[in-house]
Amino acid sequence: MALITLTTDFGEGSYYVAAMKGVIARINPAAVVVDLTHSIPAQSIAAGAAALAAAAPWFPAGTIHVAVVDPGVGTDRQIVYVELGDWRFVLPNNGLLTRLASMYAASKMVVIENREHWLPEVSSTFHGRDIMAPVAAKLGLGLCPDSLGPDTLDKPTDKLILLPEPRAERVGDRIQGEVVEVDSFGNLITNITSVMLEGAPRDETLQIHCDGHQTMGLYSTYGDQPEMTLIALVGSTDRLELAIVNDSAAAMLGVRAGTPVEVSWG
């Protein structure tokens, strides 16, 4: 029985999601379809990549992850089947696998070109329904990926596209990074990892600055400080987060992805 996940920027409750599920059900009624998220900000490939990295690895080996964050829909951008780590992905080749590709190796990439496995009529604006959903459903029935099109992973002209990712840098007792994601609670997730914080103090000699705001010390969980307090902690993504206890740091501080963050001590 196939397990298929859906990640889109369509919005919760969107009938676009229902249409994709309907296509999958018609082709593969036994498939289990899981909504990974449909709350990706519109056309934000970076946010889609972050969501896939946070959730996809928790699924069983062989899960088919379909991701439709596709600003280039209808253009000549590729739609690909990728085997990466223990999982399978059907998605546009536009950077959605950036985060996962930094953690797991891609072992196969096939450009989905064989129209035999698409719906008979294909809209130029809804490839999630007309191409990706039927392909995922058929893969769940045992379709060989090689029948989808040419395997291109080893071709220098057809590579897995990755987004440029901002990198944090540690020099002595100072780390320069930035906010790379705002989660659904408004917590500010940075690109500063727990590894980069090794050897740094956890008490108030550690200072974190973000857009004119400052907090001191590194805590274990959100409840370690009173409500409405700005705190820093290493969250479930193993990255430094800034949070307002029981509120949204993004809303309260007016901070978004790309805002610099500095950690210092000593």
VOKOL-571759 format. One line per 3 residues: number of its first residue (from 1); their letters; for each residue x, y, z of N, C-alpha, C, O. Coordinates in Angstrom, 3 decimals. Layout:
BEGIN
NUM) a) X/Y/Z/X/Y/Z/X/Y/Z/X/Y/Z  ...
This chain:
BEGIN
1) mal) 0.847/-1.191/0.000/0.000/0.000/0.000/0.882/1.240/0.000/1.713/1.412/0.892  0.708/2.100/-0.990/1.568/3.270/-1.160/1.252/4.346/-0.132/0.098/4.535/0.252  2.281/5.040/0.305/2.133/6.207/1.166/2.618/7.413/0.369/3.775/7.471/-0.048
4) itl) 1.721/8.373/0.163/2.008/9.556/-0.644/1.744/10.793/0.202/0.678/10.913/0.807  2.704/11.718/0.251/2.471/12.979/0.950/2.325/14.119/-0.050/2.837/14.058/-1.168  1.622/15.150/0.372/1.422/16.331/-0.462/1.917/17.569/0.278/1.545/17.807/1.427
7) ttd) 2.749/18.344/-0.381/3.229/19.625/0.133/2.961/20.675/-0.937/3.451/20.550/-2.060  2.190/21.708/-0.605/1.860/22.726/-1.592/1.781/24.111/-0.946/1.822/24.256/0.276  1.667/25.113/-1.804/1.395/26.476/-1.353/-0.046/26.867/-1.685/-0.353/28.049/-1.841
10) fge) -0.923/25.877/-1.790/-2.305/26.124/-2.202/-3.161/26.724/-1.090/-4.178/27.357/-1.376  -2.772/26.539/0.169/-3.578/27.006/1.289/-4.453/25.885/1.834/-4.954/25.049/1.083  -4.629/25.881/3.161/-5.465/24.863/3.789/-6.905/24.994/3.296/-7.443/26.097/3.200
13) gsy) -7.522/23.850/2.984/-8.908/23.847/2.516/-9.066/24.138/1.042/-10.192/24.259/0.559  -7.968/24.254/0.311/-8.040/24.582/-1.108/-8.613/23.423/-1.920/-8.268/22.262/-1.698  -9.491/23.755/-2.859/-10.018/22.697/-3.728/-8.966/22.178/-4.695/-9.149/21.115/-5.290
16) yva) -7.855/22.914/-4.866/-6.756/22.383/-5.667/-6.184/21.120/-5.029/-5.849/20.156/-5.718  -6.079/21.142/-3.704/-5.600/19.955/-2.983/-6.570/18.799/-3.186/-6.157/17.669/-3.450  -7.858/19.089/-3.062/-8.872/18.046/-3.239/-8.804/17.443/-4.636/-8.992/16.237/-4.801
19) amk) -8.537/18.268/-5.638/-8.438/17.759/-7.010/-7.283/16.785/-7.145/-7.422/15.745/-7.789  -6.135/17.107/-6.542/-4.991/16.195/-6.598/-5.317/14.877/-5.901/-4.982/13.802/-6.398  -5.973/14.971/-4.747/-6.347/13.744/-4.027/-7.335/12.914/-4.838/-7.283/11.685/-4.818
22) gvi) -8.238/13.590/-5.552/-9.196/12.867/-6.381/-8.516/12.092/-7.492/-8.882/10.949/-7.768  -7.521/12.706/-8.137/-6.774/12.028/-9.201/-6.059/10.801/-8.641/-6.102/9.727/-9.242  -5.408/10.959/-7.502/-4.693/9.832/-6.891/-5.669/8.715/-6.550/-5.372/7.544/-6.786
25) ari) -6.831/9.060/-5.995/-7.814/8.047/-5.592/-8.376/7.293/-6.787/-8.637/6.094/-6.692  -8.566/7.975/-7.908/-9.083/7.303/-9.106/-8.087/6.279/-9.634/-8.483/5.207/-10.090  -6.798/6.600/-9.575/-5.778/5.725/-10.145/-5.338/4.658/-9.148/-5.114/3.508/-9.526
28) npa) -5.215/5.035/-7.880/-4.683/4.136/-6.858/-5.525/4.280/-5.593/-5.104/4.944/-4.646  -6.714/3.664/-5.564/-7.630/3.856/-4.440/-7.072/3.397/-3.093/-7.522/3.864/-2.047  -6.106/2.496/-3.109/-5.564/1.972/-1.849/-4.475/2.857/-1.257/-4.037/2.626/-0.130
31) avv) -4.034/3.861/-1.997/-2.949/4.706/-1.508/-3.392/5.493/-0.277/-4.532/5.949/-0.187  -2.474/5.638/0.655/-2.688/6.502/1.820/-2.061/7.859/1.503/-0.866/7.950/1.221  -2.876/8.904/1.553/-2.397/10.246/1.227/-2.346/11.074/2.509/-3.333/11.186/3.236
34) vdl) -1.180/11.645/2.765/-0.958/12.453/3.967/-0.656/13.886/3.546/0.180/14.124/2.674  -1.339/14.830/4.170/-1.038/16.245/3.930/0.159/16.634/4.773/0.058/16.732/5.996  1.302/16.856/4.118/2.463/17.318/4.871/2.221/18.772/5.280/2.305/19.095/6.465
37) ths) 1.929/19.636/4.339/1.446/20.993/4.615/0.976/21.614/3.315/1.496/21.327/2.237  -0.038/22.485/3.450/-0.471/23.294/2.310/-0.374/24.783/2.646/-0.985/25.623/1.986  0.400/25.089/3.676/0.526/26.466/4.163/1.850/27.120/3.789/2.248/28.107/4.407
40) ipa) 2.532/26.584/2.791/3.748/27.239/2.311/3.365/28.607/1.758/2.416/28.697/0.979  4.075/29.682/2.134/3.769/30.987/1.533/3.805/30.906/0.012/4.648/30.212/-0.556  2.907/31.604/-0.636/2.747/31.499/-2.084/4.079/31.658/-2.813/4.774/32.664/-2.671
43) qsi) 4.407/30.636/-3.595/5.580/30.614/-4.486/6.914/30.646/-3.737/7.945/30.937/-4.344  6.919/30.357/-2.449/8.170/30.386/-1.680/8.849/29.020/-1.742/8.567/28.134/-0.935  9.735/28.870/-2.700/10.459/27.610/-2.854/11.312/27.335/-1.621/11.415/26.190/-1.180
46) aag) 11.923/28.376/-1.065/12.769/28.198/0.119/11.963/27.652/1.295/12.434/26.769/2.013  10.747/28.175/1.497/9.904/27.676/2.582/9.467/26.236/2.317/9.371/25.434/3.245  9.204/25.910/1.055/8.867/24.530/0.712/10.024/23.593/0.988/9.827/22.484/1.483
49) aaa) 11.237/24.038/0.667/12.422/23.225/0.932/12.605/22.998/2.427/12.985/21.908/2.855  12.333/24.031/3.217/12.459/23.903/4.668/11.424/22.923/5.220/11.739/22.113/6.092  10.191/22.993/4.714/9.142/22.093/5.187/9.463/20.638/4.848/9.290/19.750/5.683
52) laa) 9.922/20.399/3.639/10.286/19.031/3.252/11.418/18.495/4.126/11.392/17.335/4.538  12.407/19.335/4.406/13.537/18.895/5.223/13.112/18.586/6.651/13.651/17.682/7.287  12.137/19.347/7.149/11.701/19.151/8.533/10.815/17.926/8.695/10.825/17.296/9.752
55) aap) 10.044/17.575/7.659/9.033/16.526/7.826/9.301/15.237/7.060/9.034/14.149/7.569  9.827/15.347/5.838/9.962/14.150/4.994/10.784/13.030/5.627/10.406/11.866/5.490  11.901/13.328/6.322/12.712/12.234/6.861/12.025/11.396/7.941/12.517/10.321/8.286
58) wfp) 10.906/11.866/8.474/10.215/11.116/9.514/9.278/10.065/8.941/8.671/9.303/9.694  9.151/10.011/7.614/8.263/9.040/6.982/9.021/7.756/6.652/10.246/7.769/6.532  8.285/6.639/6.503/8.943/5.359/6.205/9.696/5.393/4.875/9.374/6.170/3.976
61) agt) 10.687/4.544/4.778/11.422/4.396/3.520/10.443/4.050/2.398/9.514/3.265/2.587  10.666/4.643/1.241/9.817/4.381/0.087/8.640/5.325/-0.061/7.954/5.297/-1.083  8.390/6.163/0.940/7.306/7.139/0.835/7.509/8.017/-0.397/8.631/8.412/-0.717
64) ihv) 6.419/8.312/-1.073/6.451/9.192/-2.244/6.011/10.583/-1.793/4.863/10.779/-1.396  6.917/11.531/-1.855/6.618/12.903/-1.458/6.377/13.747/-2.706/7.272/13.903/-3.537  5.175/14.288/-2.835/4.829/15.162/-3.949/4.838/16.598/-3.432/4.158/16.905/-2.453
67) avv) 5.590/17.469/-4.069/5.675/18.869/-3.657/5.329/19.770/-4.831/5.926/19.666/-5.902  4.363/20.652/-4.623/3.931/21.558/-5.682/4.035/22.999/-5.159/3.051/23.598/-4.727  5.236/23.520/-5.214/5.480/24.953/-5.035/6.193/25.337/-6.328/7.393/25.104/-6.471
70) dpg) 5.467/25.913/-7.249/5.879/25.846/-8.655/5.648/27.165/-9.393/4.779/27.247/-10.262  6.430/28.204/-9.046/6.258/29.485/-9.746/6.441/29.381/-11.256/5.906/30.204/-11.999  7.186/28.385/-11.716/7.460/28.235/-13.145/6.507/27.311/-13.867/6.808/26.864/-14.974
73) vgt) 5.349/27.007/-13.263/4.410/26.074/-13.884/4.087/26.518/-15.309/3.805/27.689/-15.564  4.136/25.560/-16.224/3.822/25.833/-17.621/5.001/26.267/-18.458/4.897/26.340/-19.683  6.135/26.561/-17.815/7.338/26.932/-18.560/8.135/25.675/-18.880/7.654/24.556/-18.700
76) drq) 9.363/25.875/-19.358/10.179/24.716/-19.711/10.948/24.142/-18.518/11.820/23.294/-18.708  10.646/24.583/-17.298/11.293/23.976/-16.127/10.925/22.491/-16.078/9.858/22.091/-16.543  11.810/21.692/-15.514/11.599/20.253/-15.477/10.696/19.855/-14.306/10.677/20.513/-13.266
79) ivy) 9.956/18.771/-14.499/9.342/18.047/-13.387/10.119/16.743/-13.283/10.347/16.075/-14.291  10.527/16.377/-12.073/11.443/15.254/-11.918/10.967/14.267/-10.849/10.221/14.599/-9.928  11.436/13.056/-11.029/11.350/12.016/-10.004/12.743/11.869/-9.426/13.706/11.678/-10.170
82) vel) 12.864/11.955/-8.105/14.173/11.893/-7.452/14.129/10.881/-6.323/13.196/10.866/-5.520  15.135/10.048/-6.269/15.349/9.176/-5.109/16.463/9.806/-4.292/17.590/9.957/-4.764  16.138/10.170/-3.069/17.075/10.874/-2.210/16.925/10.317/-0.799/15.822/10.283/-0.253
85) gdw) 18.039/9.880/-0.212/17.938/9.176/1.057/17.115/7.913/0.877/17.361/7.133/-0.043  16.141/7.708/1.750/15.274/6.527/1.676/13.933/6.811/1.020/13.039/5.965/1.052  13.775/8.000/0.420/12.458/8.438/-0.017/12.442/8.767/-1.500/13.482/8.897/-2.145
88) rfv) 11.219/8.897/-2.021/11.028/9.234/-3.425/10.263/10.553/-3.522/9.369/10.824/-2.721  10.621/11.357/-4.502/10.043/12.687/-4.629/9.570/12.917/-6.064/10.238/12.527/-7.022  8.414/13.552/-6.192/7.892/14.000/-7.485/7.636/15.490/-7.328/6.813/15.897/-6.508
91) lpn) 8.340/16.312/-8.116/8.292/17.753/-7.875/8.983/18.522/-8.988/9.719/17.926/-9.775  8.767/19.824/-9.074/9.529/20.613/-10.037/11.006/20.658/-9.637/11.338/20.652/-8.452  11.860/20.700/-10.611/13.296/20.803/-10.342/13.650/22.280/-10.195/14.226/22.893/-11.094
94) ngl) 13.287/22.838/-9.031/13.451/24.287/-8.851/14.087/24.678/-7.520/14.105/25.857/-7.167  14.609/23.700/-6.778/15.246/24.010/-5.505/14.522/23.465/-4.297/14.985/23.654/-3.172  13.402/22.795/-4.491/12.631/22.278/-3.363/13.388/21.226/-2.552/13.033/20.967/-1.402
97) ltr) 14.410/20.625/-3.123/15.179/19.616/-2.394/16.487/20.174/-1.834/17.358/19.408/-1.422  16.634/21.487/-1.814/17.893/22.093/-1.388/18.314/21.634/0.001/19.443/21.177/0.183  17.429/21.746/0.976/17.789/21.402/2.354/18.064/19.900/2.495/19.040/19.496/3.127
100) las) 17.198/19.088/1.904/17.367/17.636/2.020/18.637/17.164/1.331/19.301/16.244/1.811  18.978/17.787/0.208/20.172/17.376/-0.526/21.447/17.681/0.235/22.494/17.106/-0.062  21.378/18.582/1.219/22.551/18.845/2.053/22.711/17.803/3.146/23.749/17.744/3.805
103) mya) 21.677/16.972/3.344/21.697/15.956/4.399/21.758/14.538/3.861/22.284/13.643/4.523  21.219/14.325/2.654/21.134/12.982/2.081/21.581/13.037/0.624/21.469/14.069/-0.038  22.086/11.915/0.144/22.550/11.852/-1.241/21.404/11.477/-2.166/20.583/10.620/-1.842
106) ask) 21.358/12.126/-3.319/20.415/11.746/-4.371/21.030/10.619/-5.188/22.153/10.745/-5.676  20.306/9.524/-5.338/20.831/8.372/-6.066/20.230/8.222/-7.459/20.741/7.459/-8.278  19.142/8.950/-7.732/18.504/8.819/-9.045/17.678/10.066/-9.322/17.029/10.595/-8.420
109) mvv) 17.698/10.539/-10.564/16.803/11.610/-10.991/16.337/11.324/-12.404/17.149/11.130/-13.309  15.038/11.299/-12.589/14.437/11.047/-13.895/13.569/12.247/-14.253/12.727/12.668/-13.460  13.771/12.791/-15.432/12.915/13.874/-15.910/11.598/13.261/-16.391/11.595/12.355/-17.225
112) ien) 10.491/13.759/-15.861/9.175/13.182/-16.168/8.681/13.770/-17.485/8.103/14.856/-17.518  8.916/13.040/-18.557/8.587/13.516/-19.904/7.587/12.628/-20.630/6.985/13.062/-21.612  7.397/11.406/-20.177/6.527/10.455/-20.878/5.071/10.776/-20.587/4.582/10.492/-19.493
115) reh) 4.378/11.358/-21.542/3.002/11.815/-21.361/2.026/10.661/-21.147/0.889/10.880/-20.730  2.458/9.450/-21.425/1.602/8.276/-21.211/1.143/8.189/-19.749/0.076/7.646/-19.463  1.942/8.717/-18.839/1.631/8.601/-17.414/1.004/9.862/-16.836/0.790/9.949/-15.627
118) wlp) 0.706/10.846/-17.692/0.011/12.054/-17.261/-1.495/11.877/-17.496/-1.916/10.864/-18.054  -2.293/12.835/-17.083/-3.689/12.838/-17.480/-3.780/13.164/-18.967/-2.882/13.810/-19.507  -4.840/12.734/-19.636/-4.949/12.980/-21.081/-4.931/14.461/-21.452/-4.339/14.844/-22.461
121) evs) -5.577/15.285/-20.642/-5.587/16.724/-20.862/-4.774/17.387/-19.760/-5.001/17.130/-18.578  -3.831/18.238/-20.141/-2.936/18.860/-19.175/-3.092/20.371/-19.225/-2.849/20.999/-20.255  -3.499/20.946/-18.099/-3.576/22.400/-17.986/-2.173/22.981/-17.872/-1.296/22.378/-17.253
124) stf) -1.962/24.139/-18.464/-0.648/24.786/-18.373/-0.425/25.424/-17.009/0.679/25.887/-16.719  -1.467/25.458/-16.155/-1.337/26.108/-14.852/-1.551/25.160/-13.672/-1.537/25.606/-12.525  -1.749/23.856/-13.926/-2.004/22.931/-12.810/-1.333/21.589/-13.066/-2.006/20.570/-13.222
127) hgr) -0.017/21.593/-13.108/0.725/20.356/-13.322/0.692/19.454/-12.093/0.932/18.252/-12.203  0.394/20.024/-10.917/0.247/19.187/-9.726/-0.857/18.166/-9.902/-0.692/17.004/-9.529  -1.970/18.576/-10.460/-3.106/17.683/-10.698/-2.890/16.798/-11.916/-3.186/15.604/-11.876
130) dim) -2.377/17.371/-12.996/-2.405/16.692/-14.289/-1.160/15.864/-14.582/-1.195/14.982/-15.439  -0.048/16.140/-13.876/1.190/15.397/-14.101/1.679/14.722/-12.815/1.861/13.506/-12.775  1.889/15.520/-11.771/2.521/14.971/-10.570/1.628/13.999/-9.815/2.107/12.961/-9.357
133) apv) 0.345/14.307/-9.672/-0.554/13.409/-8.946/-0.694/12.048/-9.641/-0.551/11.020/-8.979  -0.970/12.007/-10.959/-1.078/10.688/-11.593/0.233/9.916/-11.591/0.222/8.693/-11.444  1.352/10.596/-11.750/2.641/9.903/-11.704/2.869/9.297/-10.334/3.290/8.145/-10.232
136) aak) 2.598/10.057/-9.272/2.774/9.520/-7.918/1.867/8.328/-7.681/2.289/7.329/-7.099  0.620/8.427/-8.131/-0.317/7.320/-7.944/0.171/6.063/-8.650/0.066/4.966/-8.101  0.703/6.209/-9.858/1.182/5.050/-10.608/2.471/4.493/-10.016/2.680/3.280/-10.023
139) lgl) 3.332/5.362/-9.506/4.528/4.874/-8.814/4.126/4.034/-7.615/4.768/3.028/-7.309  3.070/4.445/-6.940/2.581/3.677/-5.801/2.029/2.320/-6.186/1.944/1.415/-5.356  1.655/2.181/-7.446/1.185/0.888/-7.949/2.317/0.025/-8.484/2.088/-1.099/-8.931
142) glc) 3.542/0.551/-8.440/4.689/-0.235/-8.882/5.284/0.196/-10.199/6.148/-0.502/-10.729  4.857/1.322/-10.754/5.429/1.796/-12.015/6.932/1.979/-11.868/7.399/2.549/-10.882  7.694/1.493/-12.852/9.147/1.661/-12.842/9.486/3.109/-13.181/9.040/3.616/-14.211
145) pds) 10.261/3.782/-12.344/10.603/5.187/-12.615/11.275/5.398/-13.965/11.144/6.469/-14.559  11.988/4.399/-14.453/12.690/4.553/-15.725/11.732/4.768/-16.888/12.138/5.260/-17.941  10.455/4.401/-16.709/9.492/4.589/-17.796/8.975/6.025/-17.860/8.245/6.380/-18.786
148) lgp) 9.353/6.861/-16.875/8.870/8.240/-16.844/9.623/9.140/-17.803/9.091/10.155/-18.253  10.863/8.773/-18.122/11.685/9.611/-18.984/13.144/9.290/-18.771/13.470/8.269/-18.166  14.027/10.138/-19.253/15.466/9.854/-19.163/16.013/10.077/-17.757/15.653/11.036/-17.074
151) dtl) 16.890/9.167/-17.346/17.618/9.316/-16.088/18.760/10.297/-16.336/19.633/10.040/-17.165  18.754/11.418/-15.621/19.687/12.492/-15.958/20.644/12.866/-14.839/21.387/13.838/-14.975  20.649/12.131/-13.745/21.442/12.562/-12.593/22.918/12.731/-12.937/23.592/13.593/-12.373
154) dkp) 23.423/11.913/-13.859/24.846/11.960/-14.192/25.155/12.879/-15.371/26.310/12.979/-15.786  24.143/13.548/-15.913/24.381/14.435/-17.043/24.666/15.848/-16.535/23.861/16.400/-15.784  25.776/16.434/-16.921/26.140/17.749/-16.388/25.162/18.844/-16.756/25.088/19.857/-16.060
157) tdk) 24.402/18.667/-17.840/23.463/19.714/-18.259/22.110/19.587/-17.582/21.309/20.519/-17.643  21.837/18.482/-16.951/20.552/18.252/-16.282/20.814/17.832/-14.850/20.890/16.640/-14.554  20.951/18.796/-13.965/21.282/18.518/-12.582/20.126/18.900/-11.667/19.220/19.644/-12.043
160) lil) 20.191/18.366/-10.457/19.249/18.771/-9.440/19.544/20.217/-9.060/20.645/20.536/-8.612  18.566/21.079/-9.238/18.755/22.498/-8.960/18.658/22.748/-7.459/17.729/22.284/-6.800  19.623/23.483/-6.933/19.653/23.807/-5.510/19.686/25.321/-5.344/20.328/26.021/-6.127
163) lpe) 19.002/25.821/-4.336/18.999/27.243/-4.046/20.289/27.630/-3.326/20.834/26.828/-2.568  20.776/28.830/-3.550/21.896/29.305/-2.732/21.419/29.516/-1.302/20.458/30.249/-1.070  22.081/28.882/-0.347/21.661/28.993/1.051/22.601/29.904/1.819/23.821/29.773/1.716
166) pra) 22.038/30.827/2.588/22.900/31.666/3.424/23.618/30.819/4.465/23.018/29.923/5.059  24.884/31.094/4.686/25.680/30.313/5.618/26.050/31.159/6.820/26.422/32.327/6.699  25.937/30.536/7.985/26.393/31.192/9.209/27.899/30.992/9.343/28.465/30.039/8.808
169) erv) 28.536/31.912/10.071/29.988/31.840/10.235/30.346/32.106/11.687/29.872/33.065/12.296  31.186/31.247/12.225/31.677/31.450/13.582/33.153/31.834/13.529/33.970/31.156/12.906  33.464/32.930/14.194/34.844/33.377/14.338/35.070/33.656/15.821/34.530/34.617/16.369
172) gdr) 35.864/32.816/16.460/36.132/32.974/17.885/34.879/32.850/18.707/34.205/31.820/18.679  34.559/33.916/19.455/33.392/33.878/20.329/32.224/34.670/19.732/31.454/35.307/20.451  32.114/34.616/18.422/31.044/35.349/17.735/30.545/34.526/16.549/31.335/33.954/15.800
175) iqg) 29.223/34.476/16.391/28.610/33.786/15.258/27.705/34.765/14.524/26.860/35.421/15.132  27.889/34.855/13.229/27.036/35.681/12.382/26.151/34.763/11.546/26.646/33.921/10.796  24.847/34.932/11.682/23.899/34.142/10.900/22.707/34.997/10.521/22.786/36.225/10.513
178) evv) 21.602/34.338/10.206/20.394/35.074/9.877/19.171/34.195/10.052/19.276/32.971/10.127  18.015/34.829/10.115/16.746/34.108/10.141/16.503/33.525/8.756/16.553/34.242/7.756  16.241/32.222/8.699/15.989/31.591/7.403/14.558/31.083/7.263/14.136/30.693/6.174
181) evd) 13.818/31.088/8.364/12.466/30.542/8.315/11.662/31.088/9.487/12.194/31.281/10.580  10.382/31.334/9.253/9.433/31.656/10.312/8.417/30.532/10.359/7.725/30.287/9.371  8.311/29.836/11.499/7.395/28.691/11.542/5.964/29.157/11.809/5.706/30.355/11.931
184) sfg) 5.044/28.205/11.897/3.618/28.548/12.012/3.275/29.211/13.333/2.195/29.787/13.463  4.174/29.148/14.329/3.955/29.820/15.607/4.577/31.219/15.629/4.419/31.956/16.602  5.285/31.582/14.554/5.975/32.859/14.533/7.360/32.810/15.139/7.978/33.854/15.352
187) nli) 7.863/31.607/15.424/9.230/31.476/15.917/10.212/31.727/14.775/9.961/31.348/13.632  11.325/32.367/15.099/12.329/32.728/14.102/13.435/31.685/14.106/14.209/31.603/15.060  13.513/30.891/13.052/14.491/29.814/12.960/15.680/30.320/12.150/15.520/30.826/11.040
190) tni) 16.869/30.176/12.720/18.076/30.703/12.088/18.862/29.592/11.397/18.493/28.420/11.458  19.948/29.984/10.742/20.854/28.998/10.143/22.042/28.692/11.053/23.050/28.151/10.599  21.925/29.034/12.327/22.965/28.737/13.310/22.633/27.403/13.968/21.628/27.292/14.672
193) tsv) 23.460/26.401/13.748/23.175/25.054/14.222/23.732/24.831/15.620/24.538/25.613/16.124  23.278/23.741/16.231/23.778/23.389/17.566/25.271/23.089/17.526/25.979/23.336/18.502  25.752/22.560/16.405/27.187/22.281/16.282/27.988/23.574/16.376/29.049/23.609/17.000
196) mle) 27.480/24.633/15.758/28.183/25.914/15.799/28.205/26.506/17.209/29.071/27.320/17.529  27.256/26.099/18.047/27.159/26.624/19.400/27.953/25.806/20.414/27.990/26.143/21.597  28.590/24.728/19.946/29.357/23.889/20.870/30.465/24.705/21.530/31.211/25.421/20.862
199) gap) 30.556/24.582/22.843/31.566/25.314/23.596/31.129/26.690/24.044/31.799/27.312/24.868  30.008/27.183/23.513/29.489/28.485/23.935/28.760/28.335/25.262/28.173/27.283/25.519  28.783/29.358/26.113/28.063/29.272/27.392/26.559/29.263/27.164/26.074/29.690/26.116
202) rde) 25.835/28.774/28.150/24.370/28.772/28.085/23.760/29.817/29.012/22.550/30.044/28.979  24.577/30.449/29.828/24.055/31.422/30.788/23.961/32.804/30.147/24.060/32.933/28.927  23.772/33.831/30.964/23.511/35.165/30.440/24.743/35.863/29.874/24.651/36.999/29.408
205) tlq) 25.883/35.202/29.909/27.038/35.766/29.203/26.912/35.571/27.688/27.649/36.175/26.908  25.975/34.726/27.293/25.680/34.537/25.865/24.637/35.573/25.456/23.573/35.662/26.068  24.937/36.343/24.435/24.023/37.388/23.973/23.624/37.132/22.525/24.450/36.778/21.683
208) ihc) 22.340/37.320/22.261/21.819/37.135/20.906/21.159/38.436/20.477/20.274/38.941/21.168  21.582/38.980/19.349/21.050/40.232/18.816/20.361/39.961/17.478/20.883/39.234/16.633  19.184/40.558/17.303/18.428/40.404/16.056/17.625/41.678/15.807/16.667/41.962/16.526
211) dgh) 18.011/42.437/14.799/17.252/43.607/14.364/16.986/44.586/15.518/15.873/45.090/15.670  18.000/44.841/16.310/17.860/45.780/17.413/17.311/45.187/18.686/17.215/45.880/19.698  16.948/43.916/18.659/16.426/43.235/19.843/17.520/42.348/20.427/18.366/41.825/19.700
214) qtm) 17.492/42.186/21.744/18.526/41.386/22.407/17.910/40.459/23.444/16.964/40.828/24.140  18.453/39.259/23.539/18.125/38.350/24.628/19.413/37.687/25.077/20.384/37.628/24.323  19.421/37.194/26.289/20.638/36.606/26.859/20.342/35.197/27.365/19.274/34.927/27.913
217) gly) 21.305/34.316/27.168/21.177/32.942/27.625/20.503/32.051/26.602/19.779/32.516/25.722  20.756/30.767/26.738/20.180/29.765/25.843/19.352/28.806/26.688/19.865/28.201/27.630  18.081/28.668/26.354/17.157/27.883/27.169/16.833/26.551/26.501/17.160/26.324/25.336
220) sty) 16.181/25.675/27.271/15.882/24.328/26.780/14.526/24.242/26.108/14.339/23.447/25.187  13.571/25.058/26.559/12.224/24.962/26.005/11.512/26.297/26.175/11.988/27.184/26.884  10.364/26.427/25.515/9.658/27.702/25.487/9.136/28.119/26.855/9.009/29.313/27.126
223) gdq) 8.831/27.153/27.724/8.258/27.460/29.031/9.264/27.824/30.095/8.898/27.971/31.262  10.527/27.976/29.724/11.553/28.290/30.718/11.533/29.740/31.175/12.219/30.100/32.132  10.750/30.576/30.496/10.664/31.987/30.861/9.191/32.422/30.886/8.341/31.729/30.327
226) pem) 8.879/33.549/31.520/7.485/34.014/31.603/6.930/34.390/30.230/7.677/34.567/29.268  5.603/34.509/30.162/4.944/34.919/28.927/5.478/36.256/28.434/5.872/37.128/29.208  5.475/36.376/27.108/5.881/37.602/26.415/7.374/37.907/26.543/7.804/39.028/26.268
229) tli) 8.164/36.913/26.960/9.612/37.082/27.053/10.269/36.599/25.766/9.896/35.556/25.231  11.240/37.349/25.271/12.034/36.913/24.122/13.115/35.961/24.613/13.925/36.316/25.469  13.123/34.753/24.067/14.110/33.764/24.475/14.777/33.149/23.257/14.262/33.216/22.141
232) alv) 15.941/32.545/23.501/16.666/31.799/22.471/16.795/30.353/22.919/17.007/30.071/24.098  16.664/29.439/21.962/16.800/28.014/22.258/17.134/27.277/20.973/16.948/27.805/19.877  17.625/26.064/21.113/17.821/25.189/19.959/16.571/24.335/19.831/16.248/23.555/20.728
235) gst) 15.866/24.485/18.713/14.582/23.818/18.535/14.699/22.452/17.874/15.787/21.886/17.767  13.569/21.942/17.437/13.491/20.588/16.904/14.211/20.426/15.570/14.484/19.301/15.151  14.521/21.532/14.896/15.281/21.454/13.646/16.781/21.478/13.894/17.570/21.480/12.949
238) drl) 17.181/21.495/15.177/18.585/21.542/15.588/19.242/22.858/15.213/20.450/22.915/14.986  18.441/23.917/15.148/18.946/25.246/14.837/18.507/26.226/15.920/17.500/26.018/16.597  19.272/27.280/16.069/18.931/28.319/17.023/17.630/28.999/16.619/17.454/29.391/15.466
241) ela) 16.718/29.135/17.583/15.461/29.825/17.372/15.342/31.003/18.323/15.886/30.984/19.427  14.627/32.021/17.885/14.205/33.116/18.749/12.692/33.055/18.844/12.003/32.945/17.830  12.178/33.126/20.061/10.741/32.971/20.273/10.262/33.965/21.323/11.011/34.348/22.222
244) ivn) 9.016/34.372/21.197/8.319/35.094/22.259/7.428/34.069/22.951/6.585/33.445/22.307  7.609/33.891/24.255/6.849/32.878/24.980/5.351/33.157/24.839/4.855/34.221/25.210  4.642/32.152/24.283/3.184/32.212/24.082/2.743/33.331/23.142/1.623/33.830/23.256
247) dsa) 3.603/33.724/22.227/3.210/34.703/21.215/4.119/34.535/19.991/4.975/33.650/19.959  3.923/35.385/18.998/4.674/35.308/17.741/5.835/36.273/17.754/5.635/37.486/17.825  7.051/35.749/17.687/8.226/36.613/17.612/8.238/37.394/16.306/8.636/38.559/16.283
250) aam) 7.807/36.764/15.220/7.797/37.451/13.928/6.891/38.669/13.972/7.261/39.735/13.480  5.696/38.521/14.561/4.754/39.631/14.632/5.192/40.680/15.645/5.112/41.880/15.382  5.652/40.225/16.798/6.014/41.160/17.861/7.262/41.971/17.512/7.349/43.155/17.838
253) lgv) 8.219/41.335/16.853/9.478/42.005/16.552/9.519/42.592/15.149/10.402/43.390/14.836  8.575/42.207/14.306/8.582/42.681/12.924/9.745/42.123/12.122/10.298/42.799/11.255  10.109/40.877/12.420/11.275/40.252/11.789/10.816/39.197/10.789/9.817/38.514/11.012
256) rag) 11.540/39.070/9.703/11.234/38.057/8.698/12.523/37.373/8.253/13.614/37.731/8.696  12.382/36.392/7.378/13.551/35.675/6.854/14.514/36.654/6.207/14.099/37.572/5.500  15.805/36.452/6.453/16.837/37.306/5.918/17.386/38.299/6.921/18.400/38.947/6.659
259) tpv) 16.734/38.430/8.067/17.198/39.366/9.082/18.449/38.810/9.762/18.445/37.654/10.187  19.532/39.610/9.879/20.765/39.130/10.509/20.567/38.801/11.992/19.781/39.441/12.692  21.301/37.790/12.445/21.334/37.391/13.855/22.801/37.244/14.261/23.598/36.635/13.547
262) evs) 23.140/37.808/15.409/24.500/37.683/15.921/24.479/37.067/17.313/23.698/37.483/18.169  25.325/36.088/17.535/25.496/35.468/18.843/26.924/35.769/19.297/27.874/35.601/18.533  27.066/36.214/20.544/28.404/36.524/21.040/28.496/36.185/22.521/27.488/36.110/23.224
265) wg) 29.727/35.984/22.977/29.992/35.675/24.380/31.455/36.011/24.682/32.218/36.365/23.783  31.827/35.900/25.927/33.216/36.128/26.289/33.454/37.574/26.709/34.579/37.941/27.049
